[in-house]
Amino acid sequence: MPPATTRSKDEEAPVRLSRPARVAEEIKDWIVQEHFSAGDRLPSEPELIERFSMAKGTIREAMRILEAQGLVKSRTGPGGGTFVHEVSKERARALLGNYFYFKDLTIRDIYGLRRVLEPELAASLAGRLPDEVLGQLEAIVAEYREPARTVEEERAQHVASLRFHALLAEQADNALLGFLIDFMVNMLSDLTVYRKLYEPPNEELWRRGAAYHFELIDALRMGDADSARLIMRDHMETAQKLMEAQEAEMQRRFITE
C-alpha cells in the first residue's frame, strides 16, 4: 500500500464559490460576450433574474459583489439603474496590491521584473515624448538635484525618484506594460516608506540615480532608443544592488533593536 501523502497549501482543492459569487462570474462573462462598454446600462433586475434563472436575493448579492469589485455602478433616481463601470488604474492597483500584501516581497523580487521591462519601455519612448512630458520629468529630477539634508528629505527624494518612473509608465503605448511598471513602482515606493529603506541616507544611491535620470532624459529627447535602453538597464542593475544594501541594513537595525 503506497504511503499516504499530504497536500501543501498550494495543492489544496480550490475553494468552492458561493452561488452569488458564481452568478457574479457568469454575469461578468456575459458582459464581455455581449460587448458591453463602460457606461452601458445593464438589464433590469427582473430581466437578470429571468436570464440567469436565479432568485432575486442571489442576483442582488451577485450585483453587490460586482459593485465591490468596481465592475458595475448603481445610480438611483431618474435615469438610474446599474451601469458597466471601468475599473480605475488606482482601484486595480489596490486590488492587486492586496494579493501581494502577505507575500513578503523583497527588493530582488521587484527588480527582477523592473530589469526586464523598464529598459524596453525606455527604448520604446525614445523620440516620442512631447516637450511637456520631458519638462515634467526634468521638474521631478529637480526635486532631488541636491543631496538630502534630513531623513525626511531623503524619504521624499526616494518617492520622487520613483514618481519619475511612474510618469514614464503612463506614456506606454502598451497598456499592460505601463500598468505592470506603474504597479511595481508604487509597490516599491510603499515598501521603501514602510520598511524605512531610505535610512540611513545613501549618497551613492542619490548620486547614481540622479545621474541616470539626467542621462535618460537626454537620450529620450534625442530619440536614441539604444542609449535609452542601455541607460535604464544599468540604472536598474545599480539601483537593485544599492537598494538591496539598504534592505540588508534595515534588517540589521531590526535585529539590533
C-alpha positions as a Markdown table, in Angstrom:
| # | Residue | x | y | z |
|---|---|---|---|---|
| 1 | Met | 0.0 | 0.0 | 0.0 |
| 2 | Pro | 1.6 | 3.4 | -1.0 |
| 3 | Pro | 2.4 | 5.8 | 1.8 |
| 4 | Ala | -0.2 | 8.5 | 2.5 |
| 5 | Thr | 0.7 | 11.9 | 1.1 |
| 6 | Thr | -0.4 | 15.3 | 2.3 |
| 7 | Arg | -1.2 | 18.3 | 0.2 |
| 8 | Ser | 0.6 | 21.5 | 0.5 |
| 9 | Lys | -1.4 | 24.7 | 0.7 |
| 10 | Asp | -0.8 | 25.4 | -2.9 |
| 11 | Glu | -2.1 | 21.9 | -3.8 |
| 12 | Glu | -5.3 | 22.1 | -1.9 |
| 13 | Ala | -8.5 | 21.8 | -3.8 |
| 14 | Pro | -9.9 | 25.1 | -4.9 |
| 15 | Val | -12.4 | 26.7 | -2.6 |
| 16 | Arg | -16.0 | 26.4 | -3.9 |
| 17 | Leu | -17.6 | 29.7 | -4.8 |
| 18 | Ser | -20.9 | 30.6 | -3.2 |
| 19 | Arg | -23.9 | 30.7 | -5.5 |
| 20 | Pro | -23.9 | 34.6 | -5.7 |
| 21 | Ala | -20.2 | 34.5 | -6.5 |
| 22 | Arg | -20.7 | 32.0 | -9.3 |
| 23 | Val | -23.5 | 34.1 | -10.7 |
| 24 | Ala | -21.3 | 37.2 | -10.5 |
| 25 | Glu | -18.7 | 35.4 | -12.6 |
| 26 | Glu | -21.5 | 34.4 | -15.1 |
| 27 | Ile | -22.7 | 38.0 | -15.3 |
| 28 | Lys | -19.2 | 39.2 | -15.8 |
| 29 | Asp | -18.6 | 36.7 | -18.7 |
| 30 | Trp | -21.9 | 37.7 | -20.2 |
| 31 | Ile | -21.0 | 41.4 | -20.1 |
| 32 | Val | -17.8 | 40.6 | -22.0 |
| 33 | Gln | -19.5 | 38.3 | -24.5 |
| 34 | Glu | -22.2 | 40.9 | -25.3 |
| 35 | His | -19.5 | 43.6 | -25.8 |
| 36 | Phe | -20.9 | 46.0 | -23.1 |
| 37 | Ser | -18.8 | 49.1 | -22.7 |
| 38 | Ala | -18.2 | 51.4 | -19.8 |
| 39 | Gly | -21.3 | 53.4 | -19.1 |
| 40 | Asp | -23.7 | 51.0 | -20.7 |
| 41 | Arg | -26.8 | 50.2 | -18.7 |
| 42 | Leu | -27.4 | 46.6 | -17.7 |
| 43 | Pro | -30.8 | 45.0 | -17.9 |
| 44 | Ser | -33.2 | 45.5 | -15.1 |
| 45 | Glu | -33.2 | 43.1 | -12.1 |
| 46 | Pro | -36.3 | 41.2 | -13.3 |
| 47 | Glu | -34.5 | 40.7 | -16.7 |
| 48 | Leu | -31.4 | 39.4 | -14.9 |
| 49 | Ile | -33.5 | 37.1 | -12.8 |
| 50 | Glu | -35.1 | 35.6 | -15.9 |
| 51 | Arg | -31.8 | 35.4 | -17.9 |
| 52 | Phe | -29.8 | 33.7 | -15.2 |
| 53 | Ser | -32.7 | 31.7 | -13.7 |
| 54 | Met | -31.8 | 32.8 | -10.2 |
| 55 | Ala | -33.7 | 34.1 | -7.2 |
| 56 | Lys | -33.9 | 37.9 | -6.6 |
| 57 | Gly | -31.7 | 37.6 | -3.5 |
| 58 | Thr | -29.0 | 35.8 | -5.4 |
| 59 | Ile | -29.0 | 38.3 | -8.3 |
| 60 | Arg | -28.8 | 41.2 | -5.8 |
| 61 | Glu | -25.9 | 39.7 | -3.9 |
| 62 | Ala | -24.1 | 38.9 | -7.2 |
| 63 | Met | -24.5 | 42.6 | -8.3 |
| 64 | Arg | -23.2 | 43.7 | -4.9 |
| 65 | Ile | -20.1 | 41.6 | -5.5 |
| 66 | Leu | -19.6 | 43.1 | -8.9 |
| 67 | Glu | -20.0 | 46.6 | -7.5 |
| 68 | Ala | -17.5 | 45.9 | -4.7 |
| 69 | Gln | -15.1 | 44.8 | -7.4 |
| 70 | Gly | -15.7 | 48.1 | -9.2 |
| 71 | Leu | -17.1 | 46.5 | -12.4 |
| 72 | Val | -20.6 | 47.9 | -12.1 |
| 73 | Lys | -22.0 | 51.0 | -10.5 |
| 74 | Ser | -25.6 | 51.7 | -9.4 |
| 75 | Arg | -27.4 | 55.0 | -9.6 |
| 76 | Thr | -30.7 | 55.9 | -8.1 |
| 77 | Gly | -33.3 | 58.4 | -9.2 |
| 78 | Pro | -34.4 | 59.4 | -12.7 |
| 79 | Gly | -32.2 | 57.7 | -15.3 |
| 80 | Gly | -30.8 | 55.4 | -12.6 |
| 81 | Gly | -30.0 | 51.7 | -12.8 |
| 82 | Thr | -26.9 | 49.6 | -12.9 |
| 83 | Phe | -24.2 | 50.5 | -15.3 |
| 84 | Val | -20.9 | 48.9 | -16.5 |
| 85 | His | -18.1 | 50.7 | -14.8 |
| 86 | Glu | -14.5 | 50.8 | -15.9 |
| 87 | Val | -12.1 | 49.9 | -13.1 |
| 88 | Ser | -9.7 | 52.7 | -12.5 |
| 89 | Lys | -5.9 | 52.1 | -12.5 |
| 90 | Glu | -5.8 | 53.1 | -8.8 |
| 91 | Arg | -8.5 | 50.6 | -8.0 |
| 92 | Ala | -6.9 | 47.8 | -10.0 |
| 93 | Arg | -3.5 | 48.6 | -8.4 |
| 94 | Ala | -5.1 | 48.5 | -4.9 |
| 95 | Leu | -6.8 | 45.1 | -5.5 |
| 96 | Leu | -3.6 | 43.6 | -6.9 |
| 97 | Gly | -1.7 | 45.0 | -4.0 |
| 98 | Asn | -4.0 | 43.2 | -1.6 |
| 99 | Tyr | -2.9 | 39.9 | -3.2 |
| 100 | Phe | 0.8 | 40.6 | -2.6 |
| 101 | Tyr | 0.3 | 42.1 | 0.9 |
| 102 | Phe | 1.2 | 38.8 | 2.6 |
| 103 | Lys | 3.7 | 37.6 | 0.1 |
| 104 | Asp | 6.7 | 39.3 | 1.8 |
| 105 | Leu | 8.2 | 40.6 | -1.4 |
| 106 | Thr | 11.8 | 41.6 | -1.5 |
| 107 | Ile | 13.8 | 44.2 | -3.4 |
| 108 | Arg | 15.2 | 41.4 | -5.6 |
| 109 | Asp | 11.6 | 40.2 | -6.4 |
| 110 | Ile | 10.6 | 43.6 | -7.7 |
| 111 | Tyr | 13.8 | 44.4 | -9.5 |
| 112 | Gly | 13.8 | 41.0 | -11.2 |
| 113 | Leu | 10.9 | 42.4 | -13.3 |
| 114 | Arg | 12.0 | 46.0 | -13.5 |
| 115 | Arg | 15.3 | 45.0 | -15.1 |
| 116 | Val | 13.4 | 43.2 | -17.8 |
| 117 | Leu | 10.5 | 45.6 | -18.5 |
| 118 | Glu | 11.8 | 49.2 | -17.9 |
| 119 | Pro | 14.7 | 49.1 | -20.4 |
| 120 | Glu | 12.3 | 48.2 | -23.2 |
| 121 | Leu | 9.8 | 50.8 | -22.1 |
| 122 | Ala | 12.6 | 53.4 | -22.2 |
| 123 | Ala | 13.6 | 52.3 | -25.7 |
| 124 | Ser | 10.0 | 52.5 | -26.9 |
| 125 | Leu | 9.6 | 56.1 | -25.7 |
| 126 | Ala | 12.8 | 57.5 | -27.2 |
| 127 | Gly | 11.9 | 60.4 | -29.6 |
| 128 | Arg | 8.2 | 60.1 | -28.8 |
| 129 | Leu | 7.7 | 62.1 | -25.7 |
| 130 | Pro | 6.3 | 65.7 | -26.1 |
| 131 | Asp | 8.2 | 68.6 | -24.6 |
| 132 | Glu | 5.5 | 68.9 | -21.9 |
| 133 | Val | 6.3 | 65.4 | -20.6 |
| 134 | Leu | 10.1 | 65.9 | -20.9 |
| 135 | Gly | 9.6 | 69.1 | -18.8 |
| 136 | Gln | 7.7 | 67.2 | -16.2 |
| 137 | Leu | 10.5 | 64.6 | -16.0 |
| 138 | Glu | 13.0 | 67.4 | -15.5 |
| 139 | Ala | 10.9 | 69.0 | -12.8 |
| 140 | Ile | 10.8 | 65.7 | -10.9 |
| 141 | Val | 14.6 | 65.4 | -11.1 |
| 142 | Ala | 14.9 | 68.9 | -9.8 |
| 143 | Glu | 13.3 | 67.7 | -6.6 |
| 144 | Tyr | 16.5 | 65.7 | -5.9 |
| 145 | Arg | 19.1 | 67.7 | -7.6 |
| 146 | Glu | 20.9 | 68.2 | -4.3 |
| 147 | Pro | 21.5 | 65.5 | -1.7 |
| 148 | Ala | 19.1 | 65.3 | 1.2 |
| 149 | Arg | 19.9 | 67.1 | 4.4 |
| 150 | Thr | 17.5 | 65.2 | 6.6 |
| 151 | Val | 15.8 | 61.8 | 6.8 |
| 152 | Glu | 12.5 | 63.4 | 5.8 |
| 153 | Glu | 14.1 | 64.9 | 2.7 |
| 154 | Glu | 15.7 | 61.5 | 1.9 |
| 155 | Arg | 12.3 | 59.8 | 2.1 |
| 156 | Ala | 10.7 | 62.5 | -0.1 |
| 157 | Gln | 13.6 | 62.1 | -2.7 |
| 158 | His | 13.1 | 58.4 | -2.8 |
| 159 | Val | 9.4 | 58.8 | -3.5 |
| 160 | Ala | 10.0 | 61.5 | -6.1 |
| 161 | Ser | 12.6 | 59.4 | -8.0 |
| 162 | Leu | 10.1 | 56.6 | -8.3 |
| 163 | Arg | 7.5 | 59.0 | -9.5 |
| 164 | Phe | 9.9 | 59.7 | -12.4 |
| 165 | His | 9.4 | 56.1 | -13.4 |
| 166 | Ala | 5.7 | 56.1 | -12.9 |
| 167 | Leu | 5.4 | 59.1 | -15.3 |
| 168 | Leu | 7.3 | 57.1 | -17.9 |
| 169 | Ala | 4.9 | 54.2 | -17.4 |
| 170 | Glu | 2.0 | 56.5 | -18.1 |
| 171 | Gln | 3.4 | 57.2 | -21.6 |
| 172 | Ala | 3.5 | 53.5 | -22.7 |
| 173 | Asp | 1.6 | 52.5 | -25.8 |
| 174 | Asn | 1.2 | 49.0 | -24.4 |
| 175 | Ala | -1.3 | 49.4 | -21.6 |
| 176 | Leu | -0.3 | 46.1 | -19.9 |
| 177 | Leu | 3.4 | 47.1 | -19.9 |
| 178 | Gly | 2.6 | 50.5 | -18.5 |
| 179 | Phe | 0.3 | 49.1 | -15.8 |
| 180 | Leu | 2.8 | 46.5 | -14.6 |
| 181 | Ile | 5.6 | 49.0 | -14.4 |
| 182 | Asp | 3.4 | 51.5 | -12.6 |
| 183 | Phe | 2.3 | 48.8 | -10.2 |
| 184 | Met | 5.8 | 47.7 | -9.4 |
| 185 | Val | 7.0 | 51.3 | -8.9 |
| 186 | Asn | 4.1 | 52.1 | -6.5 |
| 187 | Met | 4.8 | 48.8 | -4.6 |
| 188 | Leu | 8.4 | 49.7 | -4.3 |
| 189 | Ser | 7.5 | 53.2 | -3.1 |
| 190 | Asp | 5.3 | 51.7 | -0.4 |
| 191 | Leu | 7.9 | 49.2 | 0.5 |
| 192 | Thr | 10.6 | 51.9 | 0.8 |
| 193 | Val | 8.4 | 54.0 | 3.1 |
| 194 | Tyr | 7.0 | 51.1 | 5.2 |
| 195 | Arg | 10.4 | 49.5 | 5.8 |
| 196 | Lys | 12.3 | 52.8 | 6.0 |
| 197 | Leu | 14.7 | 51.8 | 3.3 |
| 198 | Tyr | 15.7 | 55.5 | 3.0 |
| 199 | Glu | 17.6 | 55.2 | 6.3 |
| 200 | Pro | 20.4 | 55.8 | 6.6 |
| 201 | Pro | 20.8 | 58.3 | 3.8 |
| 202 | Asn | 22.9 | 56.8 | 0.9 |
| 203 | Glu | 24.7 | 59.4 | -1.1 |
| 204 | Glu | 25.8 | 57.0 | -3.7 |
| 205 | Leu | 22.2 | 55.9 | -4.3 |
| 206 | Trp | 21.2 | 59.5 | -4.7 |
| 207 | Arg | 24.1 | 60.5 | -6.9 |
| 208 | Arg | 23.9 | 57.5 | -9.3 |
| 209 | Gly | 20.1 | 57.7 | -9.5 |
| 210 | Ala | 20.0 | 61.4 | -10.4 |
| 211 | Ala | 22.8 | 60.9 | -13.0 |
| 212 | Tyr | 20.9 | 58.1 | -14.7 |
| 213 | His | 17.8 | 60.2 | -14.8 |
| 214 | Phe | 19.5 | 63.1 | -16.4 |
| 215 | Glu | 21.2 | 60.9 | -19.0 |
| 216 | Leu | 17.9 | 59.1 | -19.7 |
| 217 | Ile | 16.1 | 62.4 | -20.4 |
| 218 | Asp | 18.8 | 63.4 | -22.9 |
| 219 | Ala | 18.5 | 60.0 | -24.7 |
| 220 | Leu | 14.7 | 60.2 | -24.8 |
| 221 | Arg | 14.8 | 63.8 | -26.1 |
| 222 | Met | 17.3 | 62.8 | -28.9 |
| 223 | Gly | 15.4 | 59.7 | -29.9 |
| 224 | Asp | 18.3 | 57.4 | -29.1 |
| 225 | Ala | 16.5 | 54.1 | -28.3 |
| 226 | Asp | 19.6 | 52.1 | -27.9 |
| 227 | Ser | 21.1 | 54.5 | -25.4 |
| 228 | Ala | 17.8 | 54.8 | -23.5 |
| 229 | Arg | 17.6 | 51.0 | -23.2 |
| 230 | Leu | 21.3 | 50.8 | -22.0 |
| 231 | Ile | 20.9 | 53.6 | -19.5 |
| 232 | Met | 17.8 | 52.2 | -18.0 |
| 233 | Arg | 19.3 | 48.7 | -17.8 |
| 234 | Asp | 22.4 | 50.0 | -16.0 |
| 235 | His | 20.2 | 52.1 | -13.8 |
| 236 | Met | 18.1 | 49.1 | -12.7 |
| 237 | Glu | 21.1 | 46.9 | -12.0 |
| 238 | Thr | 22.8 | 49.6 | -9.9 |
| 239 | Ala | 19.6 | 50.5 | -8.1 |
| 240 | Gln | 18.9 | 46.9 | -7.2 |
| 241 | Lys | 22.4 | 46.5 | -5.7 |
| 242 | Leu | 22.2 | 49.7 | -3.7 |
| 243 | Met | 18.6 | 49.1 | -2.6 |
| 244 | Glu | 19.4 | 45.5 | -1.5 |
| 245 | Ala | 22.2 | 47.0 | 0.6 |
| 246 | Gln | 19.6 | 49.4 | 2.2 |
| 247 | Glu | 17.3 | 46.4 | 2.8 |
| 248 | Ala | 20.1 | 44.5 | 4.5 |
| 249 | Glu | 20.9 | 47.5 | 6.6 |
| 250 | Met | 17.3 | 47.7 | 7.6 |
| 251 | Gln | 17.3 | 44.1 | 8.7 |
| 252 | Arg | 20.5 | 44.6 | 10.7 |
| 253 | Arg | 18.9 | 47.5 | 12.5 |
| 254 | Phe | 15.8 | 45.5 | 13.2 |
| 255 | Ile | 17.8 | 42.6 | 14.7 |
| 256 | Thr | 19.9 | 45.1 | 16.8 |
| 257 | Glu | 16.8 | 46.9 | 18.1 |
